[in-house]
Amino acid sequence: MSSRPGFGNHIPSADVPDDWTIHADDAKLHERSGSRGAVFVFPGTPRLAVGKKSARALFPSDTSPSMEIGTVGALALSVTSSVSIVIVNKYLISTLGFPYVTCLTATHMAVTAVALRVAARAFKFFEPKPIEKKALVRFAALNGVSVAFLNLSLGFNSVGFYQMTKLAIIPCTVFIQTAFYAKRFSREVKTSLAVLLLGVAVATVTDVRLNFLGAVVSLLAVATTCVSQIWTNTMQREHAVDSTQLLHAASPYMAAILAAIALPLDVGLNGGGRASSSSTTNNAYDESGANGSSSRIVVVVAAATCVIAVAVNFSTFLVIGKCDAVTYQVLGHLKTCLVLAFGFFALGDAIHLRNALGIGVALVGMGAYGAAEAAEKKKNAKSAKSAAGAEGGGGRGGPGPQKSLLPTTTRG
């Protein structure tokens, strides 16, 4: 894949510069995938990030032991499924040359919707809960739009500038939550996030070229991605549902909206075959008409991504619900570091000092973020307990529910 901007380079959600064999074309179907809807998500393994410290310390979520165990499980599932889908999608898109990534994202979400309905009706794994249709459509539309803008951002910009776009999501999320959701971030948390972003930038950002249209699309991608991920958390609180119930209710709408935009978006981004002409990989997809075995391989690999995507989409909602959008993004950058490390140690990619230094700095930032979050949550829990005692045990303690100044999914 060439790093020059243009529709011919379309591989959504590339995680690293494309001069590195494994990561150049890493795509996240948003998680949307991004794949939030998207399909290739971001996480990595917390234990590697801090060496001797556990995932619980890196990404704490609740002071309750049972909740902490649930959070660690959610993080572990996100790590496993995300890294797996990155590797499989890499093979499907880069090696086999499959060009319809947004269509694949829509298929992933449709399979997720079907799988959740089977789990609820046939196996009684959870009890579905109805959610206002208008809220679901608004939520699904925002997720679909964010996927489109992320894919367009990579189509209009160089891979390096696209990496900068992804790095901007964390500070943008912090700003939105501070300005519109009255959430406070300590100085320690902000400092650790700055160190993390610096490290990821050093490790991954190259070939930064700017153009006006690409910059506008990237700004829209950042804004819609931030809000959609924040809504993934607030929707669960506002409608008193868990992550599985929300995904069960929203996934059909998300799949339908992604399907509606997939074909025109993929055709436009691939420029009528320009992607294949600029690709340096063996495009088995284009040759599938003459090679039946290649066609079968594409189908089998695409089906495998659909199976993994169920876990990816489920863990995405689970992590954002148990933690928050900022922690989810931190976990995403950890996944990027793990993918880089996989390329270095498993595939024999060349290790450059800049890359190694950047990964090291990023891991220090992640460890500091985990420690700062743990300290902040402990402080908040202590304050809430003191407040409850001051009220004579009659009140619940702690701050009341935060009201957003932004339109929420429940407001007309």
Protein Blocks (a to p, Z undefined) as FASTA:
>chain_A
ZZbecjklgcghiabdfkbfklmmoccdefkopafkambdfbdcfklmnomacfklmmgc
bfbfklmmmmmmmmmmmmmmmmmmmmmmmmmmmmnopablmlmmmmmmmmmmmmmmmmmm
mnomaccddddfklmmmmmmmmmmmmmmmmmmmmmpcfklmmmmmmmmmmmmmmmmmmmn
opacdfklmmmmmmmmmmmmmmmgghiacdfklmmmmmmmmmmmmmmmmmmmmmmmmnop
afklmmmmmmmmmmmmmmmmmmmmmmmmnnnopmmmmpcbdcfklmmmmmmklmmmmmmm
mmmmmmmmmmmmmmmmmmmmmmcmklmmmmmmmmmmmmmmmmmmmnopacdfklmmmmmm
mmmmmmmmmmmmmmmmmmmmmmmmmmmmmnnomangjadddddfbdcfkbZZ
